[in-house]
Amino acid sequence: MTYLLFAYFLALCLPLFIRSWHAALTGLRIQAIAMAAMLWLHGLHMEPTPIIALVDLLLFRAIFAPWYLKKMATERGVAKAFDLIPANLLVWTLAAILIMASFGFSTTLVGQFSRSLTHLGVACCGVLLALLILATQRAPLGQAMAVLTLENGISLFELHAHHHMEWVAQLGLTFVYLLTVLTMALLVRRLGTVDDDGPTHPADSAVL
Amino acid sequence: MNLLPLTTVVLPLFGALLLLIPQLYVRSRHLLLAIACLDMAVLLPLTLPRAAPSFELEHFVVLDATAQLFLLLINALFVGISLHLHNRVRAAPELAGDIHRLVRLSLVFMAASNAAILCNHVVVAWICLELTALTAVPMIHHQRRDSATTASWHYFLFSAVSLGLVLLGVVCLTHGIELTVGAERVSLFHDNLRLEVAIADPVWRRLGLALMIFGYASKLGMAPLYSWLPETYDSSSPSVTTLLAAVQFNVAFVGLFRMLQVYGGNDADLASYQLTALGLASMVLATVKIVSTNNYKLLIAYAAINHAGVIALGLALGRPAAYGVILYVVSNALVKAILFLTAGTIKAHYRTKKIDELHGMIREMRYSALFFLVGTFALLGFAPFGSFFGEVIIMTGLITTGHYITFAALCVLLSVVFVATGRSLFPMVWGEPPVGAVRQPESLVALGPKLFYLAILLSLGVYTPAPLSTLLQQVANSLGTR
């Protein structure tokens, strides 16, 4: 399991230092694939909840969401050189501090010799680095990637629990994720056209 | 099996599906009003106080006092919003173009809101709340103004973060329970969680509570993640603003309230500190903004943040202020609905949101100005409105539990808000009107929703019917053990 967590960790951290949105999307893909592999290793037991979770991870998080974001980025002509966080020493130091804080927090929670230490540390990293990206990013595409990183971080936390919730709830979570990606796409596309001043709707002067 | 409560979810969804038929587009505003009224009619008998909660649909649906009260509130608000939308389209036919899209989204929004309140499962309730946020996004930029599109994006981002933190809190709580009772015996139904929380691992339990409170507080527009609220309320149309400020606010509040019910007296110290800190920070911030703004819609939005702060302070006290909090929440929803709908009418007529450009509204738009005035009085916590009594009970709770510094801070902040709001809004109503101003005709039908809200607001302060009073008391009693 540790090598999968290491892969997730690399897929989370490396795109922060590589100036490319392709790298960021590949990172999202690898995170989802690593989580799917972890779920598989946990054992599916042919129960509906983990099967739905596996489909969610492989189909929507590893394939659909990155593909859709890539499509949007290409449509909008986003430059290939794209920083997920500002490329300066201050923000990089902040990212490093957050990574260390995540593992420190994890140690406080479960103790130094727990098997959960790495899992929780990486999951915590996922959430905190997503918040860092959101706080420093101004481009909608980068903010969208931050939201997806946050969603992945929460999913990694969920994988830490052995309890399987009711399949209806798992299905609902998958549906919400899909809807989130679609809504995000709709908005990022519309934000791409928000340049001109003044009303863009014939009935703009009236108020509903 | 009594599936009648589910009608409040199924009916709006059915209406939304009907609006996929292009031939019905022209009838969309009538359909909206019909479904809102029908929903209310179905709901009324269900809201009579009952001795014990009833569970349906394999325990996923609960009809307890909390669900009864808030279903009644948000559906009553929805009737008013539907009537407002109906009247606006009738008065300005150019708005009818793609109204069916807004109506469809509003109906899905209401179905998800009702489902969130009725849901007994913590994750499914979260999913429903998330669905209300996702349906609100296209509603915010329905009129396709650039500012609204940006606002809806910010709303989306903040919603994703705040609700993400809530889900993370639920995951932490689940893990805490799992550590003590085993993964197989964990149940995420609210009523079972109450028993499990008491024996959960305290570290994970407290982490879960802290994350959930922070997440829900952000969804309610509290500091530090508050900036989406004024921007969204200012950029959306009045009907959408009212849906967010009055309906969604209460759905998120129910989420927070249910978690506090689940925790009972466990970790009351943490909840108290966190809610007090978030509440006071929100109030300070809102007060500064209220003093400095020159936009009446923004002023009401900041007042909403201020009120969320008062609610958090009340919740921090637990049982001693619970009745006051519930009364304040219900009154607050009605006040916001009156003010945002009236602000919409004012904006539609004057085409400005600037306070210093409006004077003597009482001469031109007598009834709207009166509603604005009365709404402002209720906003400021004047008697005999429910908000006054709610505020008094919260303040009394602060004194009786020995929170003197918080009490003093609350008094100072409310006094500053009182002066700043009065100084800004009263000249809009009473000042000298512009030269050539003539009185505008205002139909009684258009005033209907606000009159309806005002009547409920007054009744909460002057005379609360026995069933409603019992319901309020039952909801208050369900909070905490202190």
Interface residues (C-beta under 8 A of the other chain):
Chain A: L109 V127 L131 L134 P140 Q143 V147 L150 E151 I154 F157 E158 H160 A161 H162 H163 H164 M165 E166 V168 A169 G172 L173 F175 V176 L179 T180 T183 M184 L186 L187 R190 L191 V194 D196 D197 P199 T200 H201 P202 A203 D204 S205 A206 V207 L208
Chain B: F60 L85 R88 V89 A92 E94 L95 G97 I99 L102 H121 V123 V124 I127 E130 L131 L134 V137 P138 H141 H142 Q143 R144 R145 D146 T149 T150 S152 W153 F156 L157 A160 V161 G164 L167 L168 V171 C172 T174 H175 I177 E178 A183 E184 V186 L188 V203 W204 L207 S237 P238 S239 V240 G344 K347 A348 R351
